[in-house]
Amino acid sequence: KGVGLWNPTMPGDSAYSNKLADNEGEEPVPPLTDLLEYLITYPHFGISNEGEYRFAYSSASPIGGIVHERAHREYWAAERLVQHGVPTIAPLCVVEYEGLKFQGQPMGAVITLSPGTAPYRISEILFGAAMERGADPGFDAHYDRVRAELGVEGDPGDERVRLDVICKLARQAGKLLHDFSLAELYRYSGDWGNFVYSEEEKHLFLIDLDSVQDIN
């Protein structure tokens, strides 16, 4: 995280899909110091210091980049979770860029290792590619393997089958968030884009840890 933007798309589309910076570009985009505007206007559910419900918003961040402090936080959170046996990305290293700053803060990057090779988050099952069978053959194959591992049989295009998969994954996600709390951490989004299913390990794992805090 923090190394820029590069998202190859389906065959026939533009070579790269850097929708946050250059939709038509054919080269990877390095970290920018420009503000990523949509994150600071996207409301989350939150609780104030006074214990009241409120809308909460993400802190400002650069396009394709991350400030060094948040890169370090993701490393630290991953390390804590690994120590407590909670399935997550594994921390490898944190770097700080020379001379690259965002709003006065030094920028950096965090490199983590994944326990799964599939590039799909389970949000694709909740409201994405699983609803459009055939649109992404790579995802279809991944989804079929996930369904088989979860013991869900039937037509993958049947909505009842998809809802059964969602139910089983939701239970796993709930268990992950429970164990996350037992590791004395808090502030993790339950958005399904923050969970990935590892075909190799046969369970969900957590990603996107740069907002995590120590509950103490």
C-alpha positions as CSV (number, residue, x, y, z in Angstrom):
1,K,0.0,0.0,0.0
2,G,1.3,3.4,-1.0
3,V,3.2,2.4,-4.1
4,G,0.9,4.1,-6.6
5,L,-1.9,2.9,-8.9
6,W,-1.9,0.0,-11.3
7,N,-5.0,-2.0,-12.0
8,P,-5.0,-4.1,-15.2
9,T,-8.5,-4.6,-16.5
10,M,-10.4,-7.2,-18.5
11,P,-9.1,-8.0,-22.0
12,G,-10.3,-5.4,-24.5
13,D,-10.4,-2.6,-22.0
14,S,-7.8,0.2,-21.6
15,A,-4.5,-1.3,-20.7
16,Y,-4.7,0.2,-17.2
17,S,-7.6,1.5,-15.2
18,N,-6.2,4.2,-12.9
19,K,-9.7,5.7,-12.3
20,L,-8.4,7.8,-9.4
21,A,-5.7,9.5,-11.6
22,D,-5.7,8.7,-15.3
23,N,-8.4,6.6,-16.7
24,E,-6.8,6.3,-20.1
25,G,-3.2,5.9,-19.0
26,E,-1.1,2.9,-20.1
27,E,1.6,3.3,-17.4
28,P,1.4,2.7,-13.7
29,V,1.0,5.9,-11.7
30,P,3.4,6.6,-8.8
31,P,2.2,7.9,-5.5
32,L,0.8,11.4,-5.9
33,T,0.5,14.2,-3.4
34,D,-3.0,15.2,-4.7
35,L,-5.9,14.8,-2.3
36,L,-8.1,11.7,-2.7
37,E,-11.4,13.6,-2.4
38,Y,-14.1,11.0,-2.3
39,L,-12.8,9.4,0.9
40,I,-13.2,12.5,3.0
41,T,-16.8,12.9,1.8
42,Y,-17.9,9.3,2.3
43,P,-19.7,8.9,5.6
44,H,-19.1,6.0,8.0
45,F,-21.0,5.0,11.1
46,G,-19.1,6.3,14.2
47,I,-19.3,7.0,17.9
48,S,-18.1,10.4,19.3
49,N,-15.8,10.9,22.3
50,E,-19.0,11.6,24.2
51,G,-20.4,8.2,23.4
52,E,-23.0,9.5,20.9
53,Y,-23.7,8.1,17.4
54,R,-22.4,10.3,14.6
55,F,-21.2,10.3,11.0
56,A,-17.5,9.9,10.8
57,Y,-15.2,10.5,7.8
58,S,-11.8,9.2,6.8
59,S,-8.8,11.4,7.3
60,A,-7.3,13.1,4.2
61,S,-5.1,10.8,2.1
62,P,-3.1,11.2,-1.2
63,I,-4.0,9.5,-4.5
64,G,-2.2,6.2,-4.8
65,G,-0.2,7.0,-1.6
66,I,-0.2,6.8,2.1
67,V,1.4,8.9,4.8
68,H,4.3,7.1,6.6
69,E,2.4,7.1,10.0
70,R,-0.5,5.2,8.5
71,A,1.8,2.8,6.7
72,H,3.5,2.0,10.0
73,R,0.1,1.6,11.6
74,E,-0.9,-1.1,9.1
75,Y,2.3,-2.9,9.7
76,W,1.8,-2.7,13.5
77,A,-1.8,-3.9,13.3
78,A,-0.9,-6.8,11.1
79,E,1.9,-7.8,13.4
80,R,-0.5,-7.7,16.4
81,L,-3.1,-9.8,14.6
82,V,-0.6,-12.4,13.5
83,Q,0.7,-12.7,17.1
84,H,-2.9,-13.4,18.2
85,G,-3.6,-15.9,15.4
86,V,-6.2,-13.8,13.6
87,P,-6.1,-14.4,9.9
88,T,-4.8,-11.3,8.1
89,I,-2.1,-10.0,5.8
90,A,1.4,-10.6,7.1
91,P,3.7,-7.5,7.7
92,L,7.0,-7.5,5.8
93,C,8.4,-3.9,5.8
94,V,7.6,-0.2,5.9
95,V,9.5,2.4,3.9
96,E,9.6,6.2,4.0
97,Y,10.0,8.2,0.9
98,E,12.6,10.9,0.7
99,G,11.2,14.3,0.0
100,L,7.6,13.1,-0.7
101,K,5.1,14.8,1.6
102,F,1.3,15.0,1.9
103,Q,-0.1,18.0,3.9
104,G,3.3,18.3,5.7
105,Q,3.5,14.6,6.6
106,P,6.2,12.3,5.1
107,M,4.7,9.7,2.8
108,G,5.6,6.0,2.8
109,A,4.5,2.5,1.9
110,V,3.8,-0.7,3.7
111,I,4.5,-4.1,2.1
112,T,2.5,-7.1,3.3
113,L,2.1,-10.7,2.3
114,S,-1.2,-12.3,1.5
115,P,-2.3,-15.8,2.6
116,G,-4.4,-16.1,-0.6
117,T,-3.6,-15.6,-4.3
118,A,-7.1,-14.7,-5.5
119,P,-7.4,-10.9,-6.2
120,Y,-11.1,-10.7,-5.3
121,R,-12.7,-9.3,-2.2
122,I,-15.9,-10.9,-0.9
123,S,-17.9,-7.7,-1.8
124,E,-17.9,-9.2,-5.3
125,I,-20.2,-11.9,-3.8
126,L,-22.4,-9.5,-1.9
127,F,-23.1,-7.0,-4.7
128,G,-20.6,-7.5,-7.5
129,A,-19.5,-10.1,-10.0
130,A,-21.4,-13.0,-8.4
131,M,-24.6,-11.3,-9.6
132,E,-23.4,-11.3,-13.2
133,R,-22.3,-14.8,-14.0
134,G,-20.0,-14.9,-17.0
135,A,-18.9,-11.3,-16.8
136,D,-15.6,-12.3,-15.2
137,P,-14.5,-15.9,-15.9
138,G,-11.7,-15.6,-13.4
139,F,-14.0,-14.6,-10.6
140,D,-16.5,-17.3,-11.6
141,A,-13.8,-20.0,-11.1
142,H,-12.9,-18.4,-7.7
143,Y,-16.5,-18.3,-6.6
144,D,-17.1,-21.9,-7.6
145,R,-14.1,-23.0,-5.4
146,V,-15.3,-20.8,-2.5
147,R,-18.8,-22.3,-2.8
148,A,-17.4,-25.9,-2.8
149,E,-15.2,-25.2,0.2
150,L,-18.2,-23.8,2.1
151,G,-20.3,-26.8,1.2
152,V,-22.9,-24.9,-0.8
153,E,-24.2,-26.9,-3.7
154,G,-26.5,-25.9,-6.6
155,D,-26.7,-23.6,-9.6
156,P,-24.3,-20.6,-9.1
157,G,-26.8,-18.4,-10.9
158,D,-29.5,-19.2,-8.3
159,E,-30.1,-16.4,-5.9
160,R,-30.8,-18.8,-3.1
161,V,-27.3,-20.3,-3.6
162,R,-25.7,-16.9,-3.4
163,L,-27.6,-16.0,-0.3
164,D,-26.5,-19.3,1.4
165,V,-22.8,-18.4,0.5
166,I,-23.3,-14.9,1.9
167,C,-24.8,-16.3,5.2
168,K,-21.8,-18.6,5.7
169,L,-19.3,-15.8,4.9
170,A,-21.1,-13.4,7.2
171,R,-20.6,-15.8,10.1
172,Q,-16.9,-16.0,9.3
173,A,-16.6,-12.3,9.1
174,G,-18.4,-11.9,12.5
175,K,-15.9,-14.3,14.1
176,L,-13.0,-12.4,12.6
177,L,-14.3,-9.1,14.0
178,H,-14.8,-10.8,17.4
179,D,-11.2,-12.1,17.4
180,F,-10.0,-8.7,16.2
181,S,-11.5,-7.2,19.3
182,L,-9.9,-9.9,21.6
183,A,-6.5,-8.8,20.2
184,E,-7.3,-5.4,21.9
185,L,-7.8,-3.6,18.7
186,Y,-10.7,-1.4,17.4
187,R,-11.8,0.7,14.5
188,Y,-12.1,-1.8,11.6
189,S,-14.7,-1.3,8.9
190,G,-17.1,-4.2,8.4
191,D,-17.5,-3.3,4.7
192,W,-17.2,-6.5,2.7
193,G,-14.5,-4.9,0.6
194,N,-12.2,-5.4,3.7
195,F,-12.4,-9.2,3.7
196,V,-10.8,-11.7,1.3
197,Y,-11.3,-15.4,1.1
198,S,-8.2,-17.5,0.9
199,E,-8.6,-20.6,-1.2
200,E,-5.3,-21.9,0.2
201,E,-6.2,-21.4,3.8
202,K,-9.9,-22.0,3.3
203,H,-11.1,-19.0,5.4
204,L,-11.5,-15.2,5.3
205,F,-8.7,-12.9,6.3
206,L,-8.5,-9.2,7.1
207,I,-6.9,-6.5,5.0
208,D,-6.8,-2.6,5.0
209,L,-5.5,-2.1,8.5
210,D,-4.1,1.5,8.4
211,S,-7.0,2.9,10.4
212,V,-6.8,0.4,13.2
213,Q,-6.2,1.6,16.8
214,D,-5.1,0.1,20.1
215,I,-8.2,-0.1,22.3
216,N,-6.0,0.8,25.3
